């Protein structure tokens, strides 16, 4: 078989794991095309033996790529998502055009990726398909409008998310109470007039602090949704990252935290998946995986998506928080018992799915 081509960051964990999966399948070493080549106009997909399947991977946290996407500045800064998205989607269009010219098959559709990287568009697509999602507020342009929308809807607790953010960058868990009480939990640490990403979750509890944070983030676009109280496990809230490959939920990891953010890099910890399955029961577990498969079906041109599944208090309600185009980085996690990927990591499972012909028909 002609070697895979990976558009990503040479040498990072994602490309290394995918290369390992190709070697395990006795395939040629994948060819890696860097994001700077894509963004700089140097993209070329003609391989020595013809164009193989093309996997589009995350731009990652490479400093050079970040500067190309958001412009020069501190890579740790919060914000710049609107420029990031414009530049990124232009890069996706170049990939699609080059794939068409070279006759290469994309393993993930560029329109799917573009929708998943815009929380507002992603939520709308899921909602239209009947996938359970948290209620969402109409668009807001600043803090004053946010509070007005919250008052109109009766929402006292919301998640405020940058429309194009990732890894909880700039995400705010906001709650209000009578007599002007307010609390915003976030990983954004103030530095001068701006904010940087911190590995420590912190709280702001004055209206002036919260207003400054929201107004700083708002120009890039915000997505505001009802804060769904999460179920707990051993005194910690939890949610699930579920990877869906070729339409089937294949891998899952439990993320637990004592703060509203369950991201592992923000102090979250992996939880006991068996305990969650027991707590949900057989019917509840099947329902949870079915919701993830339904969310993935909204992106039919993508071989893989990662679904963030919220489990509500009482463990009866589930909702999809986000769908991630690059949500397969789960080191050490193998496939669900009894499933098609049992014993396989996410990358090996994708290689096998591609080799077996379970490759989506991209629309672009």
C-alpha positions in Angstrom: 0.0 0.0 0.0 1.1 3.5 -0.7 2.3 5.3 2.4 0.0 7.5 4.4 0.6 11.2 4.3 0.1 13.1 7.6 -0.3 16.8 7.7 0.9 17.8 11.1 3.9 18.7 13.2 7.0 16.5 12.5 8.3 14.9 15.7 5.4 15.6 18.0 3.4 12.9 19.8 0.6 12.7 17.4 2.7 12.0 14.3 5.0 9.7 16.3 2.0 7.6 17.5 0.6 7.4 14.0 4.0 6.4 12.6 4.2 3.7 15.2 0.7 2.4 14.1 1.8 2.3 10.5 5.0 0.3 11.4 2.9 -2.1 13.4 0.8 -2.7 10.3 3.9 -3.4 8.2 3.2 -0.2 6.3 5.8 2.3 4.9 6.7 5.2 7.2 4.1 7.9 6.7 5.2 11.0 4.9 4.8 14.1 7.2 3.9 17.4 5.6 4.3 20.3 8.1 1.6 23.0 8.7 4.1 25.7 7.8 4.3 24.1 4.3 0.5 24.2 4.1 0.2 27.8 5.4 3.1 29.1 3.4 1.9 27.7 0.1 4.4 24.9 -0.2 2.0 22.0 0.1 2.5 19.1 -2.4 0.9 15.7 -2.0 2.4 13.7 -4.8 4.3 10.8 -3.3 7.0 8.6 -4.9 4.4 5.8 -5.4 1.5 8.1 -5.9 -0.7 9.9 -3.4 -1.7 7.7 -0.4 -4.5 8.4 2.1 -4.0 11.8 3.7 -4.6 12.3 7.4 -5.0 16.0 8.6 -3.8 16.3 12.2 -3.8 19.1 14.7 -1.5 22.1 14.2 -0.6 21.4 17.8 1.3 23.7 20.0 4.2 24.4 17.8 5.4 28.0 18.3 6.1 28.6 14.6 2.7 27.4 13.6 1.0 29.4 16.3 2.7 32.6 15.0 1.5 31.8 11.4 -2.1 31.2 12.6 -2.5 33.9 15.2 0.3 36.3 14.4 3.4 37.1 16.5 3.1 37.2 20.2 3.3 35.1 23.4 2.2 31.6 22.5 0.7 31.3 25.9 -1.7 34.3 25.4 -5.4 33.8 25.4 -7.3 35.1 22.4 -6.6 35.5 18.7 -9.1 32.7 17.9 -10.8 34.5 15.0 -7.6 35.1 13.2 -6.5 31.5 14.0 -9.7 30.2 12.4 -9.5 32.4 9.3 -5.9 31.3 8.6 -6.6 27.7 9.5 -9.6 27.3 7.2 -7.6 28.9 4.4 -5.0 26.2 5.0 -7.8 23.5 4.9 -8.9 24.9 1.5 -5.4 24.6 0.2 -5.3 21.0 1.4 -8.6 20.2 -0.4 -7.4 21.8 -3.6 -4.1 19.9 -3.6 -5.8 16.6 -2.7 -8.1 17.0 -5.7 -5.2 17.9 -8.0 -3.1 14.9 -6.8 -6.0 12.5 -6.6 -5.4 11.9 -2.9 -8.1 10.7 -0.5 -8.6 12.7 2.6 -9.4 10.7 5.8 -11.1 13.8 7.3 -13.3 16.2 5.4 -12.2 19.9 5.5 -15.8 21.1 6.0 -16.2 18.7 8.9 -13.0 20.0 10.5 -14.0 23.7 10.0 -17.4 23.1 11.7 -15.9 21.2 14.6 -13.4 24.0 15.1 -16.2 26.6 15.5 -18.3 25.8 18.6 -21.3 27.7 17.4 -21.5 25.9 14.1 -20.8 22.6 15.7 -23.6 23.1 18.3 -26.0 24.1 15.6 -25.3 21.0 13.5 -25.7 18.7 16.4 -28.9 20.4 17.5 -30.4 20.2 14.0 -29.7 16.5 14.0 -31.5 15.9 17.3 -28.3 15.2 19.2 -28.7 16.2 22.9 -26.7 19.4 23.6 -26.8 22.0 26.4 -29.1 25.0 25.8 -27.4 27.9 24.2 -27.8 31.7 24.5 -28.1 33.9 21.5 -24.9 35.6 20.3 -23.4 38.1 22.7 -20.9 40.8 21.9 -19.7 41.9 25.4 -20.2 41.3 29.1 -23.3 43.6 29.3 -25.0 41.7 26.6 -24.1 38.4 28.2 -25.7 39.4 31.5 -28.8 40.6 29.7 -29.1 37.3 27.8 -28.7 35.4 31.0 -31.4 37.4 32.8 -33.8 37.0 29.8 -33.3 33.2 29.8 -33.2 32.7 33.5 -29.8 31.1 33.3 -27.7 31.7 36.4 -24.9 29.3 35.5 -23.3 29.2 32.1 -20.1 28.2 30.3 -18.6 31.0 28.2 -16.4 29.6 25.6 -14.3 31.2 22.9 -15.8 30.1 19.6 -12.5 28.8 18.2 -10.7 27.8 21.4 -9.2 24.5 22.4 -7.8 22.9 25.6 -10.1 25.0 27.7 -8.2 28.2 26.7 -10.3 31.1 27.8 -13.2 29.0 28.9 -15.2 30.5 31.8 -17.5 28.7 34.2 -19.7 31.6 35.3 -22.3 31.6 38.0 -24.3 34.5 39.4 -26.4 34.9 42.5 -28.6 37.5 44.2 -27.2 40.7 45.6 -24.6 41.0 42.9 -22.6 37.9 43.8 -20.6 36.4 40.9 -17.9 33.8 40.4 -15.9 33.0 37.3 -13.7 29.9 37.2 -11.1 29.8 34.4 -7.5 29.0 33.6 -7.0 32.5 32.1 -4.5 34.4 34.3 -4.5 38.2 33.8 -1.3 39.7 32.6 -1.4 43.5 32.0 -4.5 44.2 29.8 -4.5 40.6 28.5 -4.6 37.0 29.7 -2.4 34.0 29.4 -3.2 30.3 29.7 -2.3 28.9 33.1 -2.0 25.3 34.3 -3.9 26.4 37.5 -7.6 27.0 37.6 -8.5 30.3 39.4 -11.6 32.3 40.3 -12.6 35.9 39.8 -15.3 37.1 42.1 -15.9 40.8 41.3 -18.0 42.0 38.5 -15.2 44.3 37.2 -12.8 41.4 36.9 -15.3 39.2 35.1 -16.4 42.0 32.8 -12.8 42.7 31.8 -12.2 39.0 31.0 -15.4 38.6 29.0 -14.9 41.8 27.1 -11.3 40.8 26.3 -12.4 37.5 24.8 -15.6 38.7 23.1 -14.2 40.3 19.9 -13.0 36.8 18.8 -16.6 35.4 19.2 -18.2 33.6 22.1 -20.3 30.5 22.5 -22.4 30.6 25.7 -24.3 27.5 26.9 -26.2 26.4 30.0 -23.9 24.9 32.7 -25.1 21.3 32.9 -24.4 20.1 36.5 -22.2 17.0 36.1 -22.5 13.7 37.8 -19.8 12.8 40.4 -17.6 9.9 41.0 -15.8 9.6 44.4 -16.6 13.2 45.1 -15.2 14.5 41.8 -17.3 15.7 38.8 -16.6 13.7 35.6 -17.2 13.6 31.9 -16.1 11.3 29.1 -14.0 11.7 26.0 -15.2 9.1 23.5 -13.4 8.4 20.3 -15.6 7.3 17.4 -13.9 5.6 14.4 -15.8 4.7 11.3 -19.1 5.3 13.0 -18.4 3.1 16.1 -17.5 4.3 19.6 -14.2 2.6 20.1 -12.3 4.3 23.0 -13.3 6.2 26.1 -11.5 7.9 28.9 -13.1 9.3 32.1 -11.9 12.8 33.1 -12.5 13.8 36.7 -11.9 17.1 38.6 -12.7 19.1 41.7 -13.2 22.1 39.5 -15.7 22.7 36.6 -12.9 22.0 34.1 -12.0 18.3 33.7 -9.1 18.8 31.3 -6.2 16.7 32.4 -3.6 19.4 31.9 -5.6 21.6 34.3 -5.4 19.2 37.2 -8.0 16.7 36.1 -7.3 13.1 36.5 -8.4 9.9 34.7 -11.2 8.1 36.4 -12.3 4.5 36.5 -14.2 3.7 33.3 -15.6 0.4 34.8 -17.0 2.4 37.7 -18.8 4.8 35.3 -20.2 1.9 33.3 -21.6 0.3 36.5 -23.0 3.6 37.6 -24.8 4.1 34.3 -25.9 0.5 34.0 -26.0 -1.4 30.7 -28.9 0.6 29.2 -27.3 3.9 30.3 -23.9 3.0 28.9 -25.4 1.9 25.5 -27.4 5.1 25.4 -24.2 7.1 26.1 -22.3 5.4 23.3 -25.3 5.8 20.9 -25.4 9.5 21.5 -21.6 9.7 20.7 -22.2 7.7 17.5 -25.1 10.0 16.5 -22.8 13.0 17.1 -20.1 11.5 14.9 -22.7 10.8 12.2 -23.1 14.6 11.9 -19.6 14.6 10.4 -19.8 11.8 7.8 -16.6 12.7 6.0 -14.4 12.1 9.0 -12.9 8.7 9.8 -12.5 9.8 13.5 -13.9 12.3 15.9 -13.6 12.8 19.6 -16.8 13.4 21.5 -16.9 15.2 24.9 -19.9 13.6 26.6 -21.4 15.3 29.6 -23.2 13.1 32.2 -25.7 15.0 34.3 -26.6 14.7 37.9 -28.5 11.6 38.5 -26.7 10.0 35.5 -29.9 9.9 33.5 -29.2 12.9 31.2 -26.3 13.0 28.7 -25.4 15.7 26.3 -22.6 16.4 23.9 -20.4 19.3 25.0 -18.1 19.4 22.0 -17.0 17.3 19.0 -13.2 17.4 18.4 -11.6 16.9 15.0 -8.3 16.0 16.6 -9.7 14.2 19.7 -7.7 10.9 19.5 -4.7 11.7 21.6 -5.3 9.3 24.4 -2.0 7.8 25.4 -2.2 4.4 27.0 -5.9 3.9 26.3 -7.0 0.8 24.3 -10.3 0.0 22.7 -13.4 -0.8 24.6 -13.8 -4.5 25.6 -15.8 -6.4 23.0 -15.5 -3.7 20.4 -13.7 -3.7 17.0 -10.7 -1.9 18.5 -10.3 -4.0 21.7 -6.6 -4.0 22.6 -5.7 -1.3 20.0 -4.8 2.3 20.6 -6.7 5.0 18.7 -4.1 5.3 16.0 -3.7 1.6 15.2 -7.5 1.4 15.1 -7.7 4.1 12.5 -5.0 2.6 10.4 -6.9 -0.7 10.4 -10.2 1.0 9.6 -8.5 2.7 6.6 -7.0 -0.5 5.4 -10.3 -2.3 5.7 -12.0 0.2 3.5 -13.9 2.0 6.2 -12.8 5.4 4.8 -15.4 8.1 4.6 -16.5 9.8 1.4 -15.4 13.3 1.9 -17.7 16.0 0.5 -15.0 18.5 -0.3 
